[in-house]
Amino acid sequence: MNRIFLSLLAVLLGISASAATKSKTISVKSPDGQTEVKVTVAEDIRYDVISKGETLMAGNRIALKLSDRTLGENPVLKSSKIRSVVETLKPDFKLKYAEVENNHSLLTLTFKGNYQILWRVYDDGVAYRIVTSLPGEIDVMEEVVEYNLTAAESLVGQLPRGFKTSHEEAYSRVKVSELNPDRMWEVPFIAEFADSKIFVCEFDVEDYPGLFLKPSAAGVLGACHPHSPTKFEDQGDRTVRFLETSEWIARTSGTRSFPWRYMLITRDDRKIAENRMPMRLAPASRIDGSWIQRGQTTWDWLNGIPYGPGIDFVGGINLETYKYFTDFAQKNGVKYILIDEGWALDTRNPYVTNPEVRIHELISYAEERGIGVILWLPWLTVEHNMDKMFETFADWGIKGVKIDFMDRQDQWMINFYERVAIEAAKNHIFVDFHGANHPTGLEYRYPNILTYEGVRGIEYRHNCLPDNTLYQPYLRNAAGPMDFTPGMVVCQQPEFYKGDRPVTPAVGTKASQMAQVIAFETGLQMLADNPCRYDMYPDCRDFMCGIPVEWDDTKVLAGELGKFYIVAKRSGDTWYIAGLNNSTPRDVEIELGFLGSRSYDVTAFVDGPMSDSIGMDYRCHRKENVNAADTPVFKVHMARNGGLAAVLE
């Protein structure tokens, strides 16, 4: 009897083992049937991405390694459900669109062990996330995020030197066959295939570190996440030294949703810059944001000292200078003035102000003129004063803060961002995160976050080259709002560049600088030049100060990754067109069919005949009653490092 029982048990165990490892593939297609994801459940969980019948990625692994188990190792699939979702979303902040379609196929895979993987498959992309229902807290030791790019030709993105980064590296284009196993990649990045491109990013990152990737095998990128510090000490006023670091990448609630890993798939570079995926994947707002006013601000860091006719005071970090900035803002419909480093007597103490600024008198002066004041701070000062600083600032009448030098995205720092957002919102203060990572959805949960830096912008001066800037619409700005600080009116071609603070030029042409104010999307658009210099060019000043920051529609009319970019944006009944060019002169034809049957009066700023050598050269053309029937194509020449800025009213 015992031998029979043992034999039967062996058979049953064999059947059980076979059932557990038996492979099962679930396929889900987009509404139009052109995008497909195939998820294979066997010894692990893997997926393939297919677009228009072409397999772009195959065998990408998914797993979540906890301290006591690995979700996705020998998985047991309990159920799979597919349903169609058809809906239209209306974002609180119209970064690109007033409405966004969110039509997709939703696949829910439920596994033994209290976890799921959710898949959304769109006509133009795919996204997945892990969802757990586990008791208490869990320690996440590693998340397996994998992108098999052996079918790709090259990658375009940023390669930081380590986890401590301001995310301001210049973009690199690297052949997949030449990936360096010792160099990390950031998201977003773009994988270039023979006929397609995939924009890879993450979204809805909460209580969790940001994603970096390293080549783990030939042509395969695998996740590497920073570990959080558990003990650290101040190093100066804006950074810390880690004394102890956790073994885990996240200690978090066991019942939660993990970040979306998403891919936008296209054969048309223009569609990357029109990226709707963040709006589709966005979490709901957790605050009443009816008090938030987005708009433009002056900025004093690069060009803070007024000079010239009519300036009868000594400029600098003082009350007279900021009153001058305030008067300019009032006259030109600019909502805010931003006071950068220097307003506080000590950057570590946000309560004792520079007596030359006389901040309370300045705030009253600005309030009387309908202008809000924004103050700069290093993040470490905010951290040490989180309990009362925002309440104090609200009592003073401060409208916003610019917080700088975080330069990390471990779990601790990601949670710092959220704590700031919460405390600022309680006191009706908005936030600009400088020295920051790319947007990951916090700006939707807390729409008082108006923008993030995390970009090589104008403050890099002669190292902010248009050849790099031309990647921004397709990479950094495609991920979310971007604080690039455009709008300079003194412009030089790179080989003639001379200047620095407090009289700083931009690289490129004046038309390209004006175009950036339209092209680069943000909830707080900084005008990076000095009011005295704007007043020297009143036509340029009036144009730039009239550009909105919210858009009802966005149409990328022409463009190629890293080469040029032509976009049309609508606010109400008014269209704006921006063109940006790299270092190769270019003639472009802009089709005006998007105007429909209506006629418009056009004001256009274009590169002048000497712009190839003299970046200041520009022309302003005006034409009435332009319509698509009479003028189906608008022809324009963009100089090297040049551009185009136009308004159609």
Beta strands, then each sheet from edge to edge (+ up, - down):
strand 1: 24-29
strand 2: 35-41
strand 3: 45-51
strand 4: 54-66
strand 5: 70-71
strand 6: 77-85
strand 7: 88-89
strand 8: 100-101
strand 9: 104-111
strand 10: 115-122
strand 11: 125-148
strand 12: 154-157
strand 13: 172-175
strand 14: 185-186
strand 15: 189-192
strand 16: 197-203
strand 17: 212-217
strand 18: 220-224
strand 19: 229-235
strand 20: 239-245
strand 21: 250-257
strand 22: 260-266
strand 23: 295-299
strand 24: 336-339
strand 25: 344-346
strand 26: 349-353
strand 27: 372-378
strand 28: 400-404
strand 29: 430-433
strand 30: 449-452
strand 31: 491-492
strand 32: 506-507
strand 33: 524-527
strand 34: 553-560
strand 35: 564-571
strand 36: 574-581
strand 37: 586-591
strand 38: 600-607
strand 39: 618-626
strand 40: 633-638
strand 41: 643-648
sheet 1: 1+ 2- 3+ 4- 5+
sheet 2: 1+ 2- 3+ 4- 11+ 10- 9+ 6-
sheet 3: 1+ 2- 3+ 4- 11+ 18- 17+ 14-
sheet 4: 1+ 2- 3+ 4- 11+ 21-
sheet 5: 1+ 2- 3+ 4- 11+ 22- 16+ 15- 12+ 13-
sheet 6: 7+ 8-
sheet 7: 19+ 20-
sheet 8: 30+ 29+ 28+ 27+ 24+ 23+ 33+
sheet 9: 25+ 26-
sheet 10: 31+ 32+
sheet 11: 34+ 35- 36+ 41- 38+ 39-
sheet 12: 37+ 40-
end
